[in-house]
Amino acid sequence: MSRTKIPWTDASWNPVRYEDGWMCTKVSPGCWNCYAESMNLRFGNNYRYGDFSSKAEFSLDENVLNQPLHWRTPRHIFVQSMGDLFHEKIPLEFVHKILDIVQMCPQHTFQILTKRPERMTEIHRLVFGVLQNVWLGVSVETEKYLHRVNALNEIPATIRFVSLEPLLEEMHIEDYLKRLQWVICGPETGSRRRPCKREWIESIIKQCDAAGVPVFIKTFPLNGKILHDVNQFPKKFQRREFPK
């Protein structure tokens, strides 16, 4: 899997597999309607995320692992978009091999997003230092989980970012922006999506502007629909900025 419709990246890279597909575990409300789980089921893998009842274990697909070595054009690459690279069941050895490839591809920018910053912190200390072509981020859906940003902010990184998606309530992130370089924001999508008010997104934009942090509005709720085309967003919400 390389091409992706995720607008804040150019390619997805999923070297860690589980049987014939992918696997993860739901850890907070933002996971309830997981898009990756839905895709996994659509691709014919008849188990849901968190179902480790089979004897299968995570494996490393060597062919996929080497993909970035063959991509000559520089691109942003979302690492393990179908799961979480820092899942507790993914062996440290796998992470080490993935980061070896990352270091061999300085022309690319690798974006790693997790809901497990504590394990990311642990692995960071053991395996890698500050890699210039790696952006580290955490996903946060409600204020209850803003502690993930605190953990992220303790890790040395070229770019630290937070994904407020799905945005499930109004969030006050002013005090968390001091050491962040990027914020992604958007409502939940899909048929079972939970409501998101435009005022919540507007508040995030204002907080980011006050802190001088670039903001990327991925999708937007309007009249009961979710808009994906940024040109259809109301003008003041047409913000798709990247870190410098």
C-alpha positions as CSV (number, residue, x, y, z in Angstrom):
1,M,0.0,0.0,0.0
2,S,1.6,3.3,-1.1
3,R,-1.0,5.5,-2.7
4,T,-3.3,7.2,-0.2
5,K,-6.2,9.6,0.0
6,I,-5.0,11.0,3.3
7,P,-4.4,14.7,2.3
8,W,-1.7,15.5,4.8
9,T,0.7,12.8,3.4
10,D,1.8,11.4,0.1
11,A,2.1,7.7,0.7
12,S,1.3,5.1,3.4
13,W,3.8,2.4,4.3
14,N,2.7,-0.7,6.3
15,P,5.6,-3.1,6.7
16,V,4.1,-4.7,9.8
17,R,1.4,-7.3,9.0
18,Y,-0.9,-9.7,10.9
19,E,-1.8,-12.8,9.0
20,D,-3.0,-11.5,5.6
21,G,-3.9,-8.1,6.8
22,W,-3.3,-5.8,9.7
23,M,-4.2,-5.6,13.4
24,C,-4.3,-3.1,16.2
25,T,-6.1,-2.6,19.6
26,K,-8.7,0.0,20.4
27,V,-7.5,2.1,23.4
28,S,-9.8,5.1,23.5
29,P,-13.1,6.5,22.0
30,G,-11.3,7.8,18.9
31,C,-10.7,4.1,18.0
32,W,-14.4,3.0,18.1
33,N,-15.1,3.6,14.4
34,C,-11.6,2.9,13.2
35,Y,-11.2,3.4,9.4
36,A,-8.3,1.0,9.3
37,E,-10.4,-1.8,10.8
38,S,-13.2,-1.2,8.3
39,M,-10.6,-1.4,5.4
40,N,-9.1,-4.5,6.9
41,L,-12.6,-6.2,6.9
42,R,-13.3,-4.9,3.4
43,F,-10.0,-6.5,2.1
44,G,-11.3,-9.9,3.3
45,N,-9.7,-10.2,6.7
46,N,-12.5,-11.6,8.9
47,Y,-11.4,-10.4,12.3
48,R,-11.8,-7.1,14.1
49,Y,-9.0,-5.0,15.7
50,G,-8.1,-6.4,19.1
51,D,-9.1,-10.0,18.1
52,F,-5.9,-11.8,18.9
53,S,-7.7,-15.1,19.4
54,S,-5.8,-16.7,16.5
55,K,-2.2,-18.1,16.9
56,A,-0.9,-15.6,14.4
57,E,1.6,-13.0,15.4
58,F,2.8,-9.7,13.9
59,S,5.2,-10.3,11.0
60,L,7.5,-8.0,9.0
61,D,6.8,-8.0,5.2
62,E,10.3,-7.6,3.7
63,N,9.0,-6.6,0.3
64,V,7.0,-3.7,1.8
65,L,9.8,-2.9,4.2
66,N,12.1,-2.0,1.3
67,Q,9.6,0.0,-0.7
68,P,10.9,3.5,0.3
69,L,14.3,2.5,-1.0
70,H,12.8,2.4,-4.5
71,W,10.8,5.7,-4.2
72,R,13.2,8.2,-5.7
73,T,10.9,11.2,-5.6
74,P,10.9,12.8,-2.1
75,R,7.6,12.3,-0.4
76,H,5.8,12.4,3.0
77,I,5.2,8.8,4.2
78,F,2.7,7.9,6.9
79,V,4.3,4.9,8.7
80,Q,2.0,2.0,9.7
81,S,-1.2,3.9,8.8
82,M,-3.2,0.7,9.3
83,G,-2.2,0.3,12.9
84,D,0.2,1.7,15.4
85,L,3.9,1.2,15.1
86,F,4.3,1.4,18.9
87,H,1.7,-1.3,19.6
88,E,2.8,-3.3,22.6
89,K,2.8,-6.6,20.6
90,I,5.0,-5.3,17.8
91,P,8.5,-6.5,18.5
92,L,11.2,-4.0,19.2
93,E,13.3,-5.7,16.5
94,F,10.7,-4.7,13.8
95,V,10.8,-1.1,14.9
96,H,14.5,-1.2,14.7
97,K,14.5,-2.5,11.1
98,I,11.9,0.0,10.0
99,L,14.0,2.9,11.4
100,D,17.0,1.5,9.7
101,I,15.2,2.0,6.4
102,V,14.1,5.4,7.5
103,Q,17.8,6.4,8.0
104,M,18.7,5.0,4.5
105,C,16.1,7.3,2.9
106,P,17.0,10.9,3.8
107,Q,15.1,12.2,0.8
108,H,11.8,11.2,2.4
109,T,9.9,12.6,5.4
110,F,8.4,9.8,7.6
111,Q,5.3,10.7,9.7
112,I,4.7,8.4,12.7
113,L,1.4,8.8,14.6
114,T,0.6,6.9,17.7
115,K,-1.9,6.7,20.6
116,R,0.9,5.0,22.7
117,P,3.4,7.8,23.4
118,E,4.7,6.0,26.5
119,R,6.0,3.1,24.4
120,M,7.2,5.6,21.8
121,T,9.3,7.3,24.5
122,E,10.7,3.9,25.7
123,I,11.6,2.8,22.2
124,H,13.1,6.3,21.4
125,R,15.5,5.9,24.2
126,L,16.5,2.4,23.2
127,V,16.6,2.6,19.4
128,F,16.9,6.0,17.9
129,G,17.8,9.6,18.6
130,V,16.7,12.6,16.7
131,L,16.2,11.6,13.1
132,Q,16.0,14.7,10.8
133,N,13.5,13.1,8.5
134,V,11.0,11.8,11.1
135,W,8.0,13.7,12.4
136,L,6.5,12.2,15.6
137,G,2.8,12.7,16.4
138,V,0.1,11.7,18.8
139,S,-3.6,11.3,18.1
140,V,-6.0,13.0,20.6
141,E,-9.8,13.0,20.4
142,T,-10.9,14.6,23.7
143,E,-9.3,16.6,26.4
144,K,-9.0,13.5,28.6
145,Y,-6.2,12.3,26.3
146,L,-4.2,15.4,26.1
147,H,-1.7,13.8,28.4
148,R,-0.4,12.1,25.2
149,V,0.9,15.5,24.1
150,N,2.8,15.9,27.3
151,A,4.5,12.6,26.7
152,L,5.3,13.6,23.1
153,N,6.7,16.9,24.1
154,E,9.3,15.1,26.2
155,I,10.7,13.4,23.2
156,P,13.4,15.1,21.1
157,A,12.2,15.4,17.5
158,T,12.6,17.6,14.5
159,I,8.8,18.0,14.2
160,R,6.2,17.1,16.8
161,F,2.5,17.2,15.8
162,V,-0.9,16.3,17.1
163,S,-3.9,14.9,15.2
164,L,-7.2,16.1,16.7
165,E,-9.1,13.6,14.6
166,P,-11.8,12.6,15.2
167,L,-12.5,15.8,17.1
168,L,-15.2,14.6,19.5
169,E,-15.5,17.7,21.7
170,E,-14.4,21.3,22.2
171,M,-10.7,21.2,23.1
172,H,-8.5,23.8,24.8
173,I,-4.9,23.1,23.7
174,E,-3.2,26.5,24.3
175,D,-0.9,25.1,27.0
176,Y,0.1,22.2,24.8
177,L,1.2,24.1,21.7
178,K,4.4,25.5,23.0
179,R,6.5,22.6,21.8
180,L,4.4,21.5,18.8
181,Q,5.1,22.4,15.2
182,W,1.9,21.2,13.6
183,V,-1.8,20.4,14.3
184,I,-4.1,18.3,12.2
185,C,-7.8,18.6,12.8
186,G,-11.1,17.2,11.5
187,P,-14.4,15.5,12.3
188,E,-15.1,11.8,12.3
189,T,-16.0,10.4,8.9
190,G,-18.0,7.3,7.9
191,S,-21.6,6.2,8.4
192,R,-21.4,5.9,12.2
193,R,-19.7,9.2,12.7
194,R,-20.3,11.2,15.9
195,P,-21.1,14.9,15.7
196,C,-18.5,17.6,15.4
197,K,-19.4,21.3,15.6
198,R,-17.8,23.8,13.3
199,E,-17.2,26.0,16.4
200,W,-14.8,23.4,17.8
201,I,-12.7,23.5,14.6
202,E,-12.8,27.3,14.6
203,S,-11.6,27.3,18.2
204,I,-8.6,25.1,17.3
205,I,-7.7,27.4,14.4
206,K,-7.8,30.5,16.7
207,Q,-5.6,28.7,19.3
208,C,-3.1,27.6,16.7
209,D,-2.9,31.1,15.1
210,A,-2.3,32.7,18.5
211,A,0.6,30.2,19.1
212,G,1.9,30.5,15.6
213,V,1.5,26.8,14.9
214,P,0.5,25.7,11.4
215,V,-2.9,24.0,11.2
216,F,-4.2,21.5,8.7
217,I,-8.0,21.1,8.4
218,K,-8.5,17.6,6.9
219,T,-12.2,17.4,6.6
220,F,-15.2,19.7,7.5
221,P,-18.8,19.1,8.7
222,L,-21.4,21.0,6.8
223,N,-25.2,20.5,6.7
224,G,-25.0,16.9,7.9
225,K,-22.3,16.0,5.5
226,I,-18.5,15.6,5.7
227,L,-16.6,17.6,3.1
228,H,-13.3,16.3,1.8
229,D,-12.6,18.9,-0.9
230,V,-10.9,21.8,0.8
231,N,-12.3,24.2,-1.9
232,Q,-15.8,23.4,-0.7
233,F,-15.0,24.4,2.9
234,P,-16.1,27.8,4.1
235,K,-13.3,30.3,3.3
236,K,-11.9,30.7,6.8
237,F,-11.6,27.0,7.2
238,Q,-9.6,26.4,4.1
239,R,-6.4,25.9,6.1
240,R,-4.0,23.2,5.0
241,E,-0.7,24.3,6.3
242,F,2.5,22.3,6.9
243,P,5.4,22.8,9.2
244,K,8.3,24.8,7.8
